[in-house]
Amino acid sequence: MPLPSRPLRKLGFLTIGLFDEADPGKGHESTLQLIELGEQLGFDSAWVRHRHLQYGISSPVAVLAAATQRTQRIELGTAVTPLGWENPLRLAEDLATVDVLSGGRLNSGISVGPPMFYDRVKDALYPDTADAEDFGYRRVERLLELVRGESAAVSSGREGFEVFSDRVQPHSPGLARRMWYGGASLRSARWAGEHGMNLLTSSVV
């Protein structure tokens, strides 16, 4: 017997952030204005999609960093960041930075698998390690470890006048609770739950 329905508690929107190649700045500004309008209209969250090598937002994290300075309340999310394009350490740094700038409003959606049309881009993306890259769940696990503040280096301390940390800086403690896994199968849902992640699903589920 189906469970009784529950009232909708939150409402957000998703944008691709399309732009004209001849004037990309106008398209990016339009996306930022849309996020501002969403906050004014009372939406709970705004989500941005990745569009690599297309005429859409290729760096949602950078766009959301700008949005943090133009909004006060609305949650900001990526839906989703394909980890095959990313280095987990660098992405963890970027996500934590945006979360700090936003005052803890970032929701990071991620997914696994090789980049779309991998054969076309692998030489540019991973010129020396294309055949050795792991695009499975372990890549997500590493990102989660870094976001949670686990070790990123074998040592820390002072070197001359420089001070080094052995974990990602800045560290944003609440970010780990706002990590989302994008999947469309029961296996993905199960894996996300087992690893303490929220689940993002598309209309095909």
KETORKOL-880110 format. One line per 4 residues: number of its first residue (from 1); their letters; for each residue x, y, z of C-alpha. Coordinates in Angstrom, 1 decimal. Last residue first. Layout:
BEGIN
NUM = a = X:Y:Z; ...
***
This chain:
BEGIN
205 = vvss = 13.0:7.8:-12.0; 13.2:9.4:-15.4; 12.4:12.8:-14.1; 15.8:13.1:-12.5
201 = tlln = 17.0:12.0:-9.1; 19.3:13.7:-6.6; 20.0:11.7:-3.4; 21.4:13.0:-0.1
197 = mghe = 24.7:11.4:1.0; 25.6:9.5:4.1; 27.7:6.8:2.4; 25.2:4.0:2.8
193 = gawr = 22.4:6.3:1.6; 24.2:7.3:-1.5; 25.0:3.6:-2.3; 21.4:2.5:-1.9
189 = asrl = 20.1:5.3:-4.1; 22.8:4.5:-6.8; 21.9:0.8:-6.7; 18.2:1.6:-6.9
185 = sagg = 19.0:3.5:-10.1; 18.9:7.0:-11.5; 21.7:8.7:-9.8; 23.0:12.2:-8.7
181 = ywmr = 24.6:12.1:-5.3; 24.1:15.1:-3.1; 26.5:16.6:-0.5; 24.8:18.9:2.0
177 = ralg = 25.8:17.1:5.2; 29.4:17.3:4.1; 29.1:21.1:3.8; 28.4:21.7:7.5
173 = pshp = 32.0:21.7:8.6; 33.4:24.2:6.1; 37.2:23.7:6.0; 39.0:26.5:4.2
169 = qvrd = 41.3:24.8:3.6; 41.5:21.1:2.8; 43.4:19.0:5.3; 47.1:18.6:6.3
165 = sfve = 47.5:22.3:6.9; 50.6:24.4:5.9; 52.1:27.5:7.4; 54.5:29.6:5.3
161 = fger = 57.2:31.8:6.9; 59.9:29.1:6.8; 58.0:25.8:6.5; 55.5:25.6:9.3
157 = gssv = 53.2:22.8:10.1; 51.5:19.9:8.3; 52.4:16.4:7.0; 51.2:13.5:4.9
153 = aase = 48.7:15.6:2.9; 44.9:15.5:2.3; 43.9:14.1:5.6; 40.2:14.0:6.5
149 = grvl = 38.2:17.2:6.7; 34.7:16.1:5.8; 35.1:17.7:2.3; 38.3:15.7:1.8
145 = ellr = 36.7:12.4:2.7; 33.7:13.1:0.6; 35.9:13.8:-2.4; 37.8:10.6:-1.9
141 = evrr = 34.5:8.6:-1.6; 33.2:10.2:-4.8; 36.3:9.1:-6.7; 36.0:5.6:-5.2
137 = ygfd = 32.5:5.4:-6.7; 33.9:4.9:-10.2; 35.7:7.1:-12.7; 39.1:5.7:-12.0
133 = eada = 41.7:7.1:-14.4; 44.4:4.8:-15.8; 43.5:5.0:-19.5; 43.5:8.7:-19.6
129 = tdpy = 46.6:9.1:-17.5; 49.1:11.1:-19.6; 47.0:13.5:-21.6; 44.1:13.5:-19.1
125 = ladk = 41.7:16.3:-20.1; 43.0:17.2:-23.5; 43.8:13.6:-24.6; 40.5:12.4:-23.0
121 = vrdy = 38.3:14.8:-24.8; 36.9:13.0:-27.9; 37.2:9.5:-26.5; 35.3:10.7:-23.4
117 = fmpp = 32.2:11.7:-25.3; 30.5:12.5:-21.9; 33.1:12.3:-19.1; 33.6:8.9:-17.5
113 = gvsi = 31.3:7.8:-14.7; 30.4:9.4:-11.4; 27.9:12.0:-10.2; 27.9:15.1:-8.0
109 = gsnl = 25.4:17.5:-6.5; 26.8:20.1:-4.1; 24.4:22.1:-2.0; 25.8:25.4:-0.9
105 = rggs = 24.1:27.7:1.6; 26.6:27.6:4.5; 27.3:31.4:4.8; 27.6:31.8:1.1
101 = lvdv = 31.3:32.7:1.1; 32.1:29.8:3.3; 30.2:27.4:1.1; 31.9:28.8:-2.0
97 = tald = 35.3:28.2:-0.5; 34.4:24.7:0.7; 33.2:23.8:-2.8; 36.4:25.2:-4.4
93 = ealr = 38.7:23.4:-2.0; 36.8:20.1:-2.4; 37.0:20.5:-6.2; 40.7:20.9:-6.1
89 = lpne = 41.1:17.7:-4.0; 38.6:15.7:-6.0; 40.2:16.5:-9.4; 37.3:17.0:-11.8
85 = wglp = 36.0:16.1:-15.2; 35.1:12.6:-14.3; 33.4:14.0:-11.2; 30.4:15.1:-13.2
81 = tvat = 29.1:18.1:-11.2; 25.3:17.8:-11.1; 23.1:19.5:-10.4; 25.2:22.1:-8.6
77 = glei = 23.4:24.0:-5.8; 22.8:27.4:-4.2; 20.4:27.8:-1.2; 18.5:31.1:-1.2
73 = rqtr = 18.9:33.4:1.8; 21.3:36.4:1.2; 21.9:36.8:-2.5; 24.2:38.9:-4.7
69 = qtaa = 27.6:38.0:-3.1; 26.8:34.3:-3.0; 25.8:34.4:-6.7; 29.3:35.2:-7.7
65 = alva = 30.6:32.1:-6.0; 27.7:30.3:-7.6; 29.0:31.3:-11.1; 32.5:30.0:-10.1
61 = vpss = 31.1:26.7:-8.9; 28.9:26.4:-11.9; 31.9:26.3:-14.2; 31.0:25.2:-17.7
57 = igyq = 27.8:27.2:-17.8; 26.1:26.7:-21.1; 27.2:27.1:-24.7; 28.9:23.7:-24.9
53 = lhrh = 32.4:22.3:-24.3; 31.3:21.3:-20.7; 27.8:22.1:-19.7; 27.4:21.7:-15.9
49 = rvwa = 24.0:22.4:-14.4; 23.0:25.1:-12.0; 20.6:24.8:-9.0; 18.6:27.5:-7.2
45 = sdfg = 17.0:26.9:-3.8; 14.2:27.9:-1.5; 12.2:29.9:-4.0; 10.6:33.0:-2.4
41 = lqeg = 10.1:35.3:-5.4; 13.0:37.5:-4.3; 15.3:34.6:-4.1; 14.4:33.3:-7.5
37 = leil = 14.9:36.8:-8.9; 18.5:36.9:-7.6; 19.0:33.4:-9.1; 17.6:34.7:-12.4
33 = qlts = 19.8:37.8:-12.3; 22.9:35.5:-11.9; 21.8:33.5:-14.9; 21.3:36.6:-16.9
29 = ehgk = 24.8:37.8:-16.0; 26.2:34.6:-17.3; 24.3:35.0:-20.6; 25.4:38.6:-21.0
25 = gpda = 29.0:37.7:-20.3; 29.0:35.0:-23.0; 28.6:37.6:-25.8; 29.6:36.1:-29.2
21 = edfl = 29.2:32.6:-28.0; 25.6:33.3:-27.0; 24.7:32.0:-23.6; 22.7:29.3:-21.9
17 = gitl = 22.6:29.1:-18.1; 21.5:25.5:-17.7; 19.0:26.4:-15.0; 17.3:24.4:-12.2
13 = fglk = 14.6:25.6:-9.8; 13.8:25.1:-6.1; 10.7:24.4:-3.9; 10.7:23.2:-0.3
9 = rlpr = 8.2:21.5:2.0; 5.7:20.0:-0.4; 2.9:18.5:1.6; 3.1:14.7:2.4
5 = splp = 1.4:11.9:0.6; 0.3:8.8:2.4; 2.5:5.8:1.8; 1.5:3.4:-0.9
1 = m = 0.0:0.0:0.0
***
